[in-house]
């Protein structure tokens, strides 16, 4: 196959990137599973937005403080300053965010935020944004979406990327030649025993980067979410930061409150793990009864219903929660335009690292960061399409036999990533 742009991943960053190219360009989006099986769909709480200039410094300071001041300041400024235009795009695409009786956006607050600056759609904001982008992508004749199509390797020579080797749903291998390739493969949660991520998100792009000596950044910075439902489920169910932002409290085995619930995620996780050790328990309790029942049902219907299915009535009892791997701040090192260290190769979303999050991501900056820098990537590529180098001969002479043992190759990939990452004690890499 040949295409102008190959995007590996169908989460919000991959789709938004695709939508920001001129419709005269052929875009091919491939995704390892179904189009809706990505972590963008799982984001509950919301997405940050700069309400007005008076909140700029507060937004900037909160992001820097949460990231332990290891953030790239220019990236933080770009993200915040671009937030309003991204939200305008989403509203134009048809995304539905909570509004008041005057039709103005409603803002909520989460842990480590000094102000209410988070827009939301109930407690399924990621699903609302990503499904809206997917619907838009499906309407465009220049965007082709290939589901259940895995990237096996990139095709490169002399540090220039010319496309990728992919495996289709029927097991067949083929090559896709592209002027530009964009990695939007998501996080690494599938490598962990306890994670809120989909199991098929195993850091494939990072492994390919290691294999081809593409620069990485902050590879050991893995965020553990402090509150996931303690239950026998394949994927840890997230109890959103917004729940604590609206007043939910954490209690020990004796029902006593033991921590400030609005601490940054890493500090709150540390406090919860310490309390679990002190109590000799596998979880702590989260009390949502502090939130009015009508507000619980209006703002958090998905959480209320999921807990009910597991056997908990959040209006009458506490629920058990435990920290789990949630987000990856590190990744493939990229510029402010999402360029990697390899020519004609970009990376966006959770698999990329532009330094915006520092050592710890501020709640609800993930969707925003993914969208802001995906758009910047698309605009940068569109501007430089005339400078693309091509190498069709490389595809004609490619030795496909090296991909014969795919199970062995993936095992190698997983080991490459695990060797780069330092896992948390209670979230052991499997």
Backbone torsions as a table, in degrees:
resi	resn	phi	psi	omega
1	UNK	NA	153.0	173.6
2	UNK	-129.4	142.2	179.5
3	UNK	-151.8	161.1	176.0
4	UNK	-73.3	-49.3	-176.9
5	UNK	-129.0	127.8	173.3
6	UNK	-107.1	122.8	178.1
7	UNK	-115.2	122.3	-177.2
8	UNK	-99.5	97.7	-178.5
9	UNK	129.5	138.7	-176.4
10	UNK	-118.4	25.4	172.9
11	UNK	-76.4	-170.7	-174.3
12	UNK	-63.1	-36.0	-178.5
13	UNK	-69.3	-43.1	179.6
14	UNK	-64.6	-44.4	-178.3
15	UNK	-68.1	-43.7	-179.6
16	UNK	-66.1	-36.3	175.1
17	UNK	-59.6	-47.9	-179.3
18	UNK	-59.6	-39.6	-176.1
19	UNK	-73.5	-12.5	-178.7
20	UNK	-97.3	8.5	173.1
21	UNK	-93.7	153.0	173.1
22	UNK	-58.8	145.4	-178.2
23	UNK	-70.4	-5.1	175.3
24	UNK	-79.3	-9.6	-178.2
25	UNK	-99.2	138.0	179.0
26	UNK	-84.4	120.7	-179.0
27	UNK	-113.4	130.4	174.9
28	UNK	-116.1	120.5	178.2
29	UNK	-109.8	122.4	176.0
30	UNK	-112.7	150.0	179.2
31	UNK	-142.6	139.9	-171.9
32	UNK	-64.8	-32.2	179.6
33	UNK	-122.6	-143.2	174.9
34	UNK	-78.4	161.0	-176.0
35	UNK	-61.3	-25.1	-177.7
36	UNK	-100.0	3.0	-178.8
37	UNK	-97.4	71.4	177.2
38	UNK	-145.7	160.2	-173.4
39	UNK	-68.2	-18.7	175.9
40	UNK	-59.1	-34.7	179.5
41	UNK	-69.2	-21.6	-174.3
42	UNK	-89.1	-13.0	-176.7
43	UNK	-62.1	122.8	-173.6
44	UNK	-96.4	-59.4	-163.5
45	UNK	-57.9	-53.5	-178.0
46	UNK	157.4	-162.2	-178.7
47	UNK	-138.5	132.9	-179.6
48	UNK	-68.9	152.1	176.0
49	UNK	-152.3	139.7	174.6
50	UNK	-73.8	110.3	-177.5
51	UNK	-68.4	-47.9	178.7
52	UNK	-161.3	173.9	-173.6
53	UNK	-61.6	-26.6	-178.0
54	UNK	-65.5	-20.9	-178.3
55	UNK	-99.6	-0.4	-175.9
56	UNK	-58.2	-51.4	-175.3
57	UNK	-64.7	-38.3	178.2
58	UNK	-64.1	-44.3	178.1
59	UNK	-60.3	-46.9	-180.0
60	UNK	-61.5	-48.3	-177.5
61	UNK	-64.6	-40.7	179.2
62	UNK	-62.3	-42.0	179.4
63	UNK	-64.8	-44.0	-179.6
64	UNK	-66.5	-44.0	-178.9
65	UNK	-63.0	-44.6	178.8
66	UNK	-60.9	-36.9	-179.0
67	UNK	-84.0	10.9	179.7
68	UNK	57.9	30.7	176.4
69	UNK	58.8	23.4	172.8
70	UNK	-96.5	4.4	-178.9
71	UNK	-68.6	154.1	168.7
72	UNK	-80.7	112.1	-172.6
73	UNK	-62.1	-37.0	179.1
74	UNK	-64.6	-38.9	178.0
75	UNK	-64.1	-41.0	178.9
76	UNK	-62.2	-44.5	179.6
77	UNK	-63.2	-44.6	178.6
78	UNK	-58.6	-46.2	-178.6
79	UNK	-60.1	-48.7	-177.3
80	UNK	-66.1	-47.3	-177.7
81	UNK	-64.9	-25.8	-178.1
82	UNK	-90.1	-6.8	-170.1
83	UNK	-63.3	-40.1	-176.9
84	UNK	-65.9	-40.4	-179.6
85	UNK	-67.6	-34.5	176.7
86	UNK	-64.7	-45.2	178.6
87	UNK	-62.8	-39.4	176.6
88	UNK	-60.3	-41.4	176.5
89	UNK	-60.6	-46.4	-177.5
90	UNK	-63.2	-42.0	178.2
91	UNK	-64.1	-38.1	178.3
92	UNK	-66.6	-34.6	177.3
93	UNK	-71.4	-18.7	178.2
94	UNK	112.9	9.2	178.4
95	UNK	-64.8	141.0	-175.2
96	UNK	-111.0	111.1	176.4
97	UNK	-110.1	155.2	-179.0
98	UNK	-58.1	131.9	178.2
99	UNK	-128.7	158.0	177.3
100	UNK	-87.6	-173.6	-176.4
101	UNK	-65.8	-16.9	178.1
102	UNK	-95.6	4.3	179.2
103	UNK	81.7	12.0	179.0
104	UNK	-91.9	147.4	179.6
105	UNK	-60.3	138.9	175.7
106	UNK	-96.8	138.1	-179.0
107	UNK	-115.0	142.4	174.7
108	UNK	-119.2	174.7	-177.0
109	UNK	-124.3	148.9	175.9
110	UNK	-131.8	178.4	-176.9
111	UNK	-54.4	137.0	176.3
112	UNK	73.3	7.1	174.0
113	UNK	-95.9	135.1	179.2
114	UNK	-85.5	-13.5	-178.6
115	UNK	-141.4	163.9	170.2
116	UNK	-78.8	113.7	-178.9
117	UNK	-145.2	21.3	-174.2
118	UNK	-113.1	119.8	174.5
119	UNK	-84.9	155.4	-173.8
120	UNK	-156.5	162.0	170.7
121	UNK	-127.5	100.3	-174.6
122	UNK	48.9	-126.7	174.5
123	UNK	-122.3	32.5	178.3
124	UNK	-136.0	48.7	-175.3
125	UNK	-63.1	-41.4	179.7
126	UNK	-61.3	-41.4	177.9
127	UNK	-63.1	-42.0	-179.6
128	UNK	-62.4	-46.8	-178.8
129	UNK	-66.4	-50.1	-172.8
130	UNK	-71.2	-37.3	177.7
131	UNK	-66.7	-34.9	176.3
132	UNK	-64.1	-45.4	178.8
133	UNK	-64.6	-40.2	179.7
134	UNK	-63.6	-42.3	178.4
135	UNK	-61.2	-41.5	177.8
136	UNK	-63.8	-43.4	-179.0
137	UNK	-62.9	-38.9	-179.0
138	UNK	-68.1	-21.9	179.7
139	UNK	-80.1	-18.1	-174.6
140	UNK	-92.4	124.7	-176.8
141	UNK	-68.1	-19.5	-177.8
142	UNK	-87.8	-4.2	179.5
143	UNK	-108.8	118.3	177.2
144	UNK	-107.3	126.5	-178.6
145	UNK	-107.8	122.5	178.3
146	UNK	-112.7	106.8	179.0
147	UNK	-82.9	162.0	179.3
148	UNK	49.7	43.5	179.0
149	UNK	-127.3	114.4	-172.6
150	UNK	-100.4	139.0	169.7
151	UNK	-75.7	124.1	178.2
152	UNK	-95.6	-38.2	-177.7
153	UNK	-165.2	161.1	169.5
154	UNK	-95.5	158.5	176.8
155	UNK	-109.2	116.0	-175.2
156	UNK	-144.0	159.1	175.6
157	UNK	-153.5	133.5	179.5
158	UNK	54.1	40.6	176.9
159	UNK	62.9	32.1	173.5
160	UNK	-124.8	127.6	-179.8
161	UNK	-90.8	131.7	-177.8
162	UNK	-116.2	1.2	-179.2
163	UNK	145.6	-153.3	-173.6
164	UNK	-150.7	159.2	168.1
165	UNK	-96.9	131.1	-177.8
166	UNK	-129.6	156.6	174.1
167	UNK	-113.6	126.8	179.8
168	UNK	-84.1	173.4	-175.8
169	UNK	-60.8	-30.8	179.9
170	UNK	-82.5	4.0	178.2
171	UNK	92.8	-8.5	-178.7
172	UNK	-73.0	149.4	177.8
173	UNK	-104.9	142.4	174.0
174	UNK	-151.9	169.2	179.7
175	UNK	-110.1	149.7	173.8
176	UNK	-124.1	115.5	177.8
177	UNK	-89.7	129.7	-175.9
178	UNK	-139.6	147.0	174.2
179	UNK	-66.3	-42.1	176.3
180	UNK	-133.7	144.6	175.4
181	UNK	-119.4	136.3	-178.5
182	UNK	-121.9	121.6	174.7
183	UNK	-86.1	119.3	177.3
184	UNK	-137.8	49.8	-167.5
185	UNK	-89.9	2.9	175.2
186	UNK	81.5	-156.5	-170.3
187	UNK	-92.5	-155.1	-171.8
188	UNK	-126.9	13.6	-172.6
189	UNK	-59.3	-27.7	179.7
190	UNK	-64.6	-12.4	178.0
191	UNK	-88.1	-6.8	-174.8
192	UNK	-105.8	151.0	177.8
193	UNK	-69.0	-41.5	179.0
194	UNK	-121.2	116.4	-178.1
195	UNK	-154.2	150.2	174.8
196	UNK	-83.5	-5.9	-174.6
197	UNK	-82.6	160.2	169.5
198	UNK	-63.7	145.6	-175.5
199	UNK	-66.8	-24.8	-176.8
200	UNK	-83.5	-0.5	178.2
201	UNK	-90.0	94.0	-169.1
202	UNK	-120.0	23.3	174.9
203	UNK	69.9	33.1	-176.6
204	UNK	-59.3	-40.9	-178.8
205	UNK	-65.4	-34.2	178.2
206	UNK	-66.6	-41.1	178.7
207	UNK	-63.4	-42.4	177.2
208	UNK	-62.3	-37.9	178.5
209	UNK	-63.7	-44.0	178.3
210	UNK	-61.9	-43.6	-177.6
211	UNK	-62.5	-36.1	-176.0
212	UNK	-104.4	13.6	174.4
213	UNK	59.6	39.2	173.7
214	UNK	-86.5	136.9	-173.7
215	UNK	-62.3	138.3	174.6
216	UNK	-114.2	166.2	-178.9
217	UNK	-145.9	137.3	174.5
218	UNK	50.0	44.0	-170.1
219	UNK	-65.9	-19.9	-179.0
220	UNK	-95.1	4.4	-177.4
221	UNK	-88.9	93.4	-178.1
222	UNK	-114.9	127.6	-178.6
223	UNK	-93.1	131.3	175.0
224	UNK	-101.0	124.4	178.0
225	UNK	-79.6	132.5	-173.3
226	UNK	-70.1	-27.1	-171.8
227	UNK	-129.4	98.6	169.0
228	UNK	-123.1	151.6	-175.9
229	UNK	-65.8	128.4	178.2
230	UNK	-81.8	100.5	-176.6
231	UNK	-156.3	163.2	-179.4
232	UNK	-84.2	80.1	-178.8
233	UNK	-131.6	149.0	-178.5
234	UNK	-63.1	-40.5	179.1
235	UNK	-117.4	127.9	-179.0
236	UNK	-61.0	130.5	-178.9
237	UNK	-88.2	125.5	-175.4
238	UNK	-76.5	132.5	168.1
239	UNK	-102.4	104.4	-166.0
240	UNK	-53.2	148.5	172.3
241	UNK	-55.5	-33.2	-177.6
242	UNK	-61.3	-30.2	179.3
243	UNK	-60.7	-44.9	177.2
244	UNK	-71.0	-32.6	176.9
245	UNK	-63.0	-28.6	-180.0
246	UNK	-92.9	1.3	171.4
247	UNK	125.2	-3.6	178.7
248	UNK	-63.4	146.5	-178.5
249	UNK	-122.7	159.3	179.2
250	UNK	-105.9	138.0	-176.0
251	UNK	-129.1	150.7	177.6
252	UNK	-84.3	-169.9	-175.7
253	UNK	-65.9	-19.9	178.5
254	UNK	-94.8	3.5	179.1
255	UNK	83.6	11.6	-179.2
256	UNK	-93.6	138.7	175.4
257	UNK	-69.8	136.3	-172.3
258	UNK	-129.2	1.7	-172.9
259	UNK	-158.4	158.1	169.3
260	UNK	-78.7	112.4	-172.9
261	UNK	-68.6	-12.5	-177.3
262	UNK	-101.4	19.3	172.4
263	UNK	-65.9	157.4	171.1
264	UNK	-54.5	153.7	-171.3
265	UNK	-56.3	-43.0	-176.4
266	UNK	-67.3	-37.8	-180.0
267	UNK	-71.9	-37.5	178.2
268	UNK	-68.1	-41.6	176.6
269	UNK	-57.2	-45.1	179.7
270	UNK	-59.6	-43.6	-179.5
271	UNK	-65.5	-39.2	179.6
272	UNK	-66.7	-44.9	179.6
273	UNK	-62.1	-39.0	177.7
274	UNK	-64.9	-40.0	179.5
275	UNK	-67.9	-39.0	177.2
276	UNK	-60.8	-42.4	179.4
277	UNK	-66.0	-41.8	179.3
278	UNK	-63.0	-42.3	-177.6
279	UNK	-82.7	-16.2	-175.8
280	UNK	70.0	36.3	-177.7
281	UNK	-119.0	168.3	178.5
282	UNK	-99.1	3.1	-177.6
283	UNK	-163.5	169.9	167.2
284	UNK	-120.0	175.3	-178.0
285	UNK	-103.9	139.3	172.6
286	UNK	-112.6	129.4	-174.4
287	UNK	-107.9	108.3	179.5
288	UNK	-93.9	-1.8	-177.6
289	UNK	-69.1	-12.4	176.5
290	UNK	-72.6	-13.5	180.0
291	UNK	-98.2	132.1	178.8
292	UNK	-53.3	141.2	-173.8
293	UNK	-59.2	-40.3	-180.0
294	UNK	-65.7	-34.1	177.5
295	UNK	-70.9	-38.8	176.3
296	UNK	-58.1	-48.6	-177.1
297	UNK	-69.7	-31.7	-179.3
298	UNK	-79.1	-44.5	-173.0
299	UNK	-88.9	-31.9	-172.9
300	UNK	-128.2	48.2	-175.9
301	UNK	-63.0	-35.2	-178.7
302	UNK	-67.3	-42.2	178.6
303	UNK	-66.7	-45.2	179.5
304	UNK	-58.0	-45.7	-176.9
305	UNK	-69.8	-40.7	179.8
306	UNK	-63.9	-43.1	178.3
307	UNK	-62.6	-38.3	178.4
308	UNK	-61.3	-41.6	179.3
309	UNK	-64.3	-32.8	179.4
310	UNK	-77.6	-21.4	178.0
311	UNK	118.9	14.8	-178.9
312	UNK	-118.2	132.3	173.2
313	UNK	-100.4	102.9	-173.2
314	UNK	-67.5	-14.7	178.0
315	UNK	-81.6	-11.6	-174.9
316	UNK	-125.9	-16.1	-174.9
317	UNK	-148.9	158.2	174.8
318	UNK	-75.1	160.7	177.3
319	UNK	-118.9	146.9	179.2
320	UNK	-80.6	133.2	179.8
321	UNK	-131.6	153.4	-177.5
322	UNK	-147.5	146.1	175.9
323	UNK	-65.4	148.3	176.6
324	UNK	-150.7	155.7	177.3
325	UNK	-57.7	137.5	-173.4
326	UNK	-134.4	-43.9	-170.8
327	UNK	-147.9	152.6	-177.6
328	UNK	-115.9	110.6	-179.8
329	UNK	-78.4	-27.7	179.4
330	UNK	-82.8	-169.8	178.0
331	UNK	151.6	-156.6	177.3
332	UNK	-73.4	125.0	-176.9
333	UNK	-66.2	129.2	-179.0
334	UNK	-134.3	160.2	175.4
335	UNK	-82.0	-177.3	177.9
336	UNK	-70.0	-11.1	174.5
337	UNK	-103.6	9.5	177.7
338	UNK	72.2	21.1	174.5
339	UNK	-78.0	138.2	174.2
340	UNK	-88.6	-176.1	178.2
341	UNK	-77.9	-4.3	176.8
342	UNK	-105.2	134.4	179.3
343	UNK	-61.8	142.0	175.5
344	UNK	66.8	17.5	176.4
345	UNK	-126.5	125.7	178.8
346	UNK	-118.5	160.9	174.7
347	UNK	-140.3	137.0	-178.3
348	UNK	-138.8	162.7	178.4
349	UNK	76.4	-154.5	-172.5
350	UNK	-66.9	-24.4	-179.7
351	UNK	-76.6	-11.1	-179.0
352	UNK	-103.9	157.7	175.4
353	UNK	-135.7	108.0	174.4
354	UNK	-103.5	5.2	176.7
355	UNK	85.3	4.5	-174.1
356	UNK	-65.4	-31.6	-174.9
357	UNK	-91.7	-14.0	-177.1
358	UNK	63.7	-137.4	-176.0
359	UNK	-88.6	-11.3	-176.7
360	UNK	-157.4	124.9	-175.8
361	UNK	-78.4	135.0	171.9
362	UNK	-72.6	136.7	-178.3
363	UNK	-50.4	136.6	175.3
364	UNK	69.2	13.3	170.3
365	UNK	-87.9	-9.9	-174.1
366	UNK	-69.1	-50.7	179.5
367	UNK	-61.1	-43.3	-178.9
368	UNK	-62.4	-50.6	-179.7
369	UNK	-58.7	-43.5	-179.7
370	UNK	-58.9	-43.9	-177.0
371	UNK	-73.0	-44.9	-178.1
372	UNK	-57.6	-49.5	-173.7
373	UNK	-83.5	-17.5	170.8
374	UNK	-68.6	-41.6	177.7
375	UNK	-65.2	-42.2	179.0
376	UNK	-62.6	-36.9	177.6
377	UNK	-63.1	-47.3	-178.6
378	UNK	-61.3	-44.6	-179.1
379	UNK	-65.7	-36.0	178.9
380	UNK	-68.4	-43.1	178.1
381	UNK	-64.6	-44.5	-178.9
382	UNK	-59.9	-34.9	-178.8
383	UNK	-71.1	-26.4	-172.9
384	UNK	-115.9	18.1	-179.4
385	UNK	-60.4	-29.4	180.0
386	UNK	-71.8	-10.1	-177.8
387	UNK	-100.5	5.8	-173.1
388	UNK	-66.5	138.5	173.3
389	UNK	-96.6	138.4	179.9
390	UNK	-119.7	153.9	-178.6
391	UNK	-152.6	69.1	-177.8
392	UNK	-63.5	-28.9	179.5
393	UNK	-60.0	-33.2	180.0
394	UNK	-61.3	-35.9	179.1
395	UNK	-71.9	-35.5	-179.0
396	UNK	-68.5	-28.7	-175.7
397	UNK	-105.5	5.6	-176.4
398	UNK	-65.3	130.7	178.6
399	UNK	-84.9	99.7	-177.4
400	UNK	-76.6	-13.2	-178.8
401	UNK	-63.7	-21.8	-179.8
402	UNK	-67.5	-13.2	-179.4
403	UNK	-105.2	18.0	-176.3
404	UNK	-65.9	-43.7	-179.3
405	UNK	-97.9	82.7	-175.8
406	UNK	-71.0	-34.1	179.0
407	UNK	-63.9	-39.6	177.1
408	UNK	-67.1	-36.9	-179.8
409	UNK	-66.1	-44.6	179.4
410	UNK	-65.7	-37.3	176.8
411	UNK	-60.7	-42.0	177.0
412	UNK	-62.8	-43.4	178.9
413	UNK	-57.6	-48.2	-177.7
414	UNK	-62.8	-39.6	178.2
415	UNK	-65.6	-38.7	178.4
416	UNK	-59.0	-44.3	-178.7
417	UNK	-70.1	-45.9	-178.1
418	UNK	-61.3	-34.8	179.4
419	UNK	-67.9	-21.0	-179.2
420	UNK	-88.6	-20.2	-169.9
421	UNK	-108.8	138.5	173.9
422	UNK	-96.7	111.2	-177.2
423	UNK	-79.0	151.7	174.9
424	UNK	-73.8	148.1	-174.1
425	UNK	-56.6	-42.9	-176.0
426	UNK	-92.6	4.6	177.7
427	UNK	-130.2	58.4	-171.6
428	UNK	-63.1	136.0	174.5
429	UNK	-66.9	129.0	-177.1
430	UNK	-85.1	NA	NA
